[in-house]
Amino acid sequence: MTESIYLTEVKEIGPEVAEFLEAGLLILFQTGAPPELAEIAVLHDPATRREEAPEPGDVLEIEGHEFRITAVGYKAWQNVRELGHAVFKFDGAAEPELPGQIHLEGSGAENLSEAVRPGARLKIRAAR
């Protein structure tokens, strides 16, 4: 079995999440985020959170959809651990564009609207 780096469950979906997915972005905030942030984000409750950040090659899995991580910004995992906040960008970048972003393989985010729903599980696991 591969190591679970992060496991969380979706609680609520902000009204603008579908638009962001179409643009290749998935934004997470822990439940209790301010309303202006909740509008653009998936609100979630983390169950498992490893201390060390994921690395390129590790995999984000959302309800059977898998995306390989290509780059991790130097502040991204600190934001996940401390705030429950993550910005996943589906662009395949090999270098982080911004310090708080986690980049993933470039396509498929636009197909996640139905998978990203209350009760869905998001998992980051170590590369096999």
Buried (B, 14 or more C-beta within 10 A) or exposed (E): EEEBBBBBBBBBBBEEBBEBBEEBBBBBBBBEBEEEEBEBBBBBEBEEBBEEBBEBEBBBBBBEEEBBBBBBBEBBBBBBBEEBBBBBBBBBBEEBEEEBBBBBBBEBBEEBBEBBBEEBEBBBBBEE
